[in-house]
Amino acid sequence: MFNIPESTQKFIQFVLIMAAGSGGLMYWIDRWRERVRLSARLLRLDSLFFKFEVENHGKSSASLTHQVQVVGYRVENGKVTRKRYFYDVMTPDRSLPSHVPKQFSASYDGSNRSNGNELELIFPRYRFAPTWGIAASVYGEEHSHMFSIRRGDRLPHISAYSYWRAVFKLRVRLSIAGRKSPANSR
């Protein structure tokens, strides 16, 4: 009835295999929708201890890893250095049921700490990772380590774009200041 070229027949066959083969296209869309995604917010923040809330937005339950990674920047001798610390989650039950916010607390053991100001970072980023799935990050403001009192129900935080833009500006500002100093002009 219809005369379809062989290349078109192969293309239609390929599309049908991709859409219906290996569980079908709807299977992969469903897997994407049911993935584990976390949202987090900081509730209380000190240099050695913080309290946070994590919510799992996926369909299946998951659990939080035993450590929270905190990455930030420090200015030492006119240079920006990146520091990374790991806080231990103190709550024994780290399970994350679906769509239920759960509060946790984490502390820094301080065994390899040299001085008291070491954990006061500029632009800290807190990364909360599940045992499987997509991690959540909370980006702190420039001096968010100074806040130990709650502002309403949230500590100050900024978007990922604002965070990386501010870090870039800080590095540029310090590199320009380093070039203009009289000690470097000799």
Secondary structure as GFF3:
##gff-version 3
##sequence-region A 1 186
A	DSSP	alpha_helix	6	20	.	.	.	ID=ss1
A	DSSP	three_ten_helix	21	23	.	.	.	ID=ss2
A	DSSP	alpha_helix	24	33	.	.	.	ID=ss3
A	DSSP	beta_strand	38	45	.	.	.	ID=ss4
A	DSSP	beta_strand	49	56	.	.	.	ID=ss5
A	DSSP	beta_strand	62	63	.	.	.	ID=ss6
A	DSSP	beta_strand	67	76	.	.	.	ID=ss7
A	DSSP	beta_strand	79	89	.	.	.	ID=ss8
A	DSSP	beta_strand	95	96	.	.	.	ID=ss9
A	DSSP	beta_strand	102	107	.	.	.	ID=ss10
A	DSSP	beta_strand	122	128	.	.	.	ID=ss11
A	DSSP	beta_strand	136	140	.	.	.	ID=ss12
A	DSSP	three_ten_helix	144	146	.	.	.	ID=ss13
A	DSSP	beta_strand	157	158	.	.	.	ID=ss14
A	DSSP	alpha_helix	160	180	.	.	.	ID=ss15
A	DSSP	three_ten_helix	182	185	.	.	.	ID=ss16
###
